[in-house]
């Protein structure tokens, strides 16, 4: 074989740039590398495991729509106020105008703003659910996020539903100034009215939950749950260390540290979250059927017994 034949053979056997790019895209889509342990996991297996690493238990960030699909029973989700759109009242501009930033983020994420709200069933139990999405400007809380959550809580109060909010946020949205900060008080007030009606509220703190969200509704739950190794705090670690001029302990602002010091009630893996929420709701807010009105003109004057069957158990209620 001549040297020219050898080069011609090598040229034919080498894949083209287009073939290499296609192979790279296939490989990228098939496998996902864990951000924590570096393990490669088949992407479909990772999705089945709700984006939790099967090797180390690391929780990947989840989009709001996927989170809703994980928690809500199929075909029961009913969105509320999904078309509320943010405006630019301050005409804010940093590297680009706020209005352009909103439009770009909406096109990129397919969301109107940083939270989705609605009602649905979780293991057959009704609830009002709010899910924050960190992809939308860091899950920041502006006037639309505050208004949607406030309306969700008010709807839950009128319908006597429990409220669950999945928190993932960098805090109040600076581009809206005081309008974003006032959402903290507005949501807290709606939750207080919900609590006064003896209804259940459970926030779930995912990574990260910081700033004004932590300083308001994220810490007002009857039961506060958190995902493993989630960053939860108000100011950032570096800011606190520079202010106090001292080194903070290891694991500070992680969910395990907060559990140890009483700021959260339980750390729950995402794979167990739906079951845990359903159990808590069934215990704290049972949904008994409404009894029919008693017929006062009934010919019998002795005590009548109305039998109910709930979850396969026979109950007796004397009227």
Order of alpha helices (4+ residues) and beta strands (2+ residues): alpha-alpha-beta-beta-alpha-alpha-beta-alpha-beta-beta-alpha-beta-alpha-beta-alpha-beta-alpha-alpha-beta-alpha-beta-beta
